[in-house]
Amino acid sequence: MILSDLTKDMEVTKSLGDGSLIGVPIYYKDGENYGTLCGMDLRPFHFTENHKDLFKAMAKLLGNVLDLQKKNLQVQMLSVPLVPIFDDMAVLPLIGEVDSERTSRVIEHTLTEAAKGELEHIIIDLSGLARIDSRSVENLMLISNSLKLVGVRITYTGIRPDLAKKVNLLQYTFKDNTFKSTLKQAIQSIRKGS
């Protein structure tokens, strides 16, 4: 067994006895180190160049997967853009669709921001929604009700004619919500009420 000067005095190396260990660093594409991909056996094993190349390829592949995951999380956070206007007020522009997965992200992110203690009002702008169906309305109510539980007041803006018809049909669902035509009207109304 060949011992590296860097690892020969480590406890893990000593505990291996005559075993075998191979380790290859895992890097994100930007060069940041994630960790190390290791292979270990309690029996002696001679690693050939093919073994080393295989571990390097696996570490690179894992680095690429981790990089994609990191980028995916960044994209997910962009899909929940909570834009502060004042210390106690923010706008949540919803663009695209409000499916169950996105609803969960919106609830998690907005509740985290609300828990910081200063956020009292969130204006949810619906003008960028691709479509509104009964499931979208249910998801909007989940968001609204979750925020109300922590004391955040909700105002909806950007109501298009198709949504206005659905809100009228579901008035009992939206009975405790405030609606304003534009973002400007919502901000003015909240400022006057504060």
C-alpha positions, 0 to 999 in steps of 0.5 A, spaced: 500 500 500 502 506 498 501 512 503 500 519 501 504 524 505 498 528 506 493 522 509 498 517 512 497 520 519 489 521 518 485 516 523 481 514 517 488 512 514 490 508 520 483 505 521 484 502 514 490 498 516 492 494 510 486 496 506 485 501 500 483 508 499 482 512 493 479 519 493 478 524 487 476 531 488 469 533 486 468 540 483 463 545 480 464 548 474 466 554 477 472 551 480 469 551 487 470 544 491 464 540 493 467 534 496 471 528 495 469 522 491 472 516 495 472 508 494 475 504 500 476 497 502 479 493 508 483 489 503 489 491 499 487 493 492 492 496 487 488 501 483 490 501 476 490 507 471 484 505 468 481 505 476 483 512 477 481 514 470 474 511 472 474 515 479 476 522 475 470 521 470 465 519 476 467 525 480 467 530 473 460 527 472 457 528 479 460 535 479 456 536 473 450 533 476 451 538 482 452 544 478 445 542 474 442 542 481 445 548 483 443 552 477 436 549 478 435 551 485 437 558 482 432 558 477 427 555 482 428 562 486 427 566 480 420 563 479 418 566 486 421 573 485 419 577 492 420 584 490 421 589 496 417 595 495 418 598 503 420 594 509 413 592 510 411 591 503 413 586 497 410 584 491 410 577 488 409 577 481 406 570 478 408 569 471 407 563 468 403 557 471 401 556 479 402 549 479 402 545 486 410 545 486 411 552 485 405 553 490 410 550 495 416 554 493 412 560 493 409 558 500 416 556 503 419 562 500 414 567 502 413 564 509 421 565 510 421 572 509 414 573 513 418 570 519 423 575 519 418 580 522 417 586 518 413 584 512 406 586 513 403 586 506 404 582 500 401 584 493 400 578 489 400 580 481 397 576 477 397 579 470 403 575 468 399 568 469 399 564 463 392 561 465 387 560 470 383 554 472 380 551 478 387 548 480 390 555 480 385 558 484 386 553 489 393 554 489 392 561 490 388 560 496 393 556 499 398 561 498 394 567 501 391 563 507 398 560 509 401 568 509 394 570 513 396 565 518 402 569 520 399 576 519 401 578 512 395 581 509 394 580 501 392 584 496 391 581 489 392 586 482 393 584 475 386 581 475 384 579 467 377 578 465 378 571 465 380 571 472 375 576 474 369 571 471 372 565 475 373 570 482 366 572 481 364 564 481 368 563 487 366 569 491 366 565 497 373 562 496 376 570 495 371 573 500 376 575 505 381 578 500 383 585 497 383 586 490 386 592 486 386 593 478 393 596 478 400 595 483 400 603 483 392 602 486 394 597 491 400 601 494 396 607 495 391 603 498 395 600 503 399 606 504 393 610 506 391 604 511 397 604 514 
